[in-house]
Amino acid sequence: MLYNSTQNVGEVVSSAQAIAQGISKDGGLFVPQEFPKLSEADFQALLNSDYKGRAKLIFSAFLTDFSAEEISDCVEKAYTAEKFGGDNPAPLACTTLDGNELNILELWHGPTCAFKDMALQILPHLLTKSLKKTYDGKDAVILVATSGDTGKAALEGFKDVDHTKIIVFYPVNGVSPMQKHQMNTQEGENVKVCAIRGNFDDAQTGVKKIFTTPEVSEKLAENNMLFSSANSINWGRLLPQIVYYVSAYCDLVNSGKISFGDKINVVVPTGNFGNILASYYACLMGLPIAKFICASNSNNVLTDFINTGIYDKNRQFYTTMSPSMDILVSSNLERLLYKLSGNNDKLTREWMNALKTEGKYEVTDEVKAVIKEKFFGGYCDDSATQATIKKLFDQEGYLCDTHTAVAVKVYEQYVEETGDKTVSVIASTASPYKFSKSVLEAVAPGETLPENEFDMVDRLNELTNKPVPAPLAGLKNKPVRFSDVTEANEMQNYVLSALGID
Ligand SMILES: *Cc1c(COP(=O)(O)O)cnc(C)c1O
């Protein structure tokens, strides 16, 4: 199995290279040249396996330059019961709301309580093996600019992984107190965390600049290091996300909720379009999915795109209570467009260039037609988000976070609009305790909130009786290890000095 760039089909690499490199030299994203089809026998094996077994089967279909032992080693190290609180890292919680059945796929039982753990717990292992195959003997330096969740998940994934170092930058006033404390107390000998005076864009621009400054790369090379990336366009982050959709389907069959072969719908709270794309890729492998329901918050650029075929990021940016979906450029959409245009690299490049220069592009009628047929786009604002959290908790005693609530609300809209009652899987992307303030406001409107984030966690626990995930509960007493703050234009010097090569 080989991979090529979405912007140049002639740029062909192995999976190890795709993972080690992160992004193609032409700026395109790596995609599999074709999608392996799951056979009847594969499905039998998947139905009879646990999560790890399912992951191994799916990984081996895509990572043909990895041995079975290498894949097994990655999977066994990543999805331990210790890290994910049980043998199934992605369990389904089944409930109902106003007569609609909800199958909530809880993807937040990992060490940082957000779904990014599902990929970032395994990426470091895939990456170190990929580096060994492609750039043997070098150490990977991971630079991350984060607005919160990704930074912590990447730190947890890479901590103390041999031959890697990770440096995370976050905007000094741009993350929640909980997220800041999560990062500043990070353990591990190979990790560094630094705040920058500036916003997320400044952090992101700074990281990109360091990546593309030849003198910095040369300096790393002289010291047997190279830059690599852990962001969501890396194939090594997308692939692990395919697994949980297949696994959820198997669990539905095994529990008798559906029969093997029945189609399901999926509902995904979407930001960068990685999570929902993974479900589409699962479908290309033969998983029977009828509809992809794409849920957005007030930053509804994807809702408009699905309805009109016009992607237009020239619009107001909203800061919402589902911050991981506050995105106007959904990078992974590029991979869907490439596929839907019949692997047309020229068209994909044209659209992405138009997005860069004009902030806007319009796809062809053919692509519009497929999107209309397979996707449904919907959105809701913060007040509908909180009303949904409250309704679901009051009616069913199920507590969800703000991102998941957006998905539940959009699913309700979908059922109302279409009458389609196909069994649906709703991706739940964060623990409610990760966004305690908004969730607490939702379940106890009018209550005076405690000042401190940890007191909010305790109060939410008192009101709902839902267990606080151990990684968040234990955070309060952890010593702060990092308190560096730097100017955005000093990031390069910070990196070189952190690596000891200034
Ligand atoms: C990252 C994130 C999302 C968005 O996922 P994408 O793959 O970027 O679409 C949704 N919810 C939470 C909690 C996240 O951390």
The ligand as an SDF file (V2000), in Angstrom:
LIG
                    3D

 15 15  0  0  0  0  0  0  0  0999 V2000
  -10.3480   18.2250   18.3110 C   0  0  0  0  0  0  0  0  0  0  0  0
  -11.7120   18.1390   18.8880 C   0  0  0  0  0  0  0  0  0  0  0  0
  -12.8720   18.1320   18.0670 C   0  0  0  0  0  0  0  0  0  0  0  0
  -12.8110   18.3000   16.5680 C   0  0  0  0  0  0  0  0  0  0  0  0
  -12.3240   17.1780   15.8990 O   0  0  0  0  0  0  0  0  0  0  0  0
  -11.8100   17.2700   14.4100 P   0  0  0  0  0  0  0  0  0  0  0  0
  -11.1890   15.9740   14.1070 O   0  0  0  0  0  0  0  0  0  0  0  0
  -10.8140   18.4080   14.3920 O   0  0  0  0  0  0  0  0  0  0  0  0
  -12.9960   17.5660   13.5360 O   0  0  0  0  0  0  0  0  0  0  0  0
  -14.1050   18.0000   18.6790 C   0  0  0  0  0  0  0  0  0  0  0  0
  -14.2140   17.9010   20.0300 N   0  0  0  0  0  0  0  0  0  0  0  0
  -13.1330   17.9110   20.8400 C   0  0  0  0  0  0  0  0  0  0  0  0
  -13.3270   17.8230   22.3200 C   0  0  0  0  0  0  0  0  0  0  0  0
  -11.8440   18.0270   20.3070 C   0  0  0  0  0  0  0  0  0  0  0  0
  -10.7750   18.0450   21.1300 O   0  0  0  0  0  0  0  0  0  0  0  0
  1  2  1  0
  2  3  1  0
  2 14  2  0
  3  4  1  0
  3 10  2  0
  4  5  1  0
  5  6  1  0
  6  7  2  0
  6  8  1  0
  6  9  1  0
 10 11  1  0
 11 12  2  0
 12 13  1  0
 12 14  1  0
 14 15  1  0
M  END
$$$$
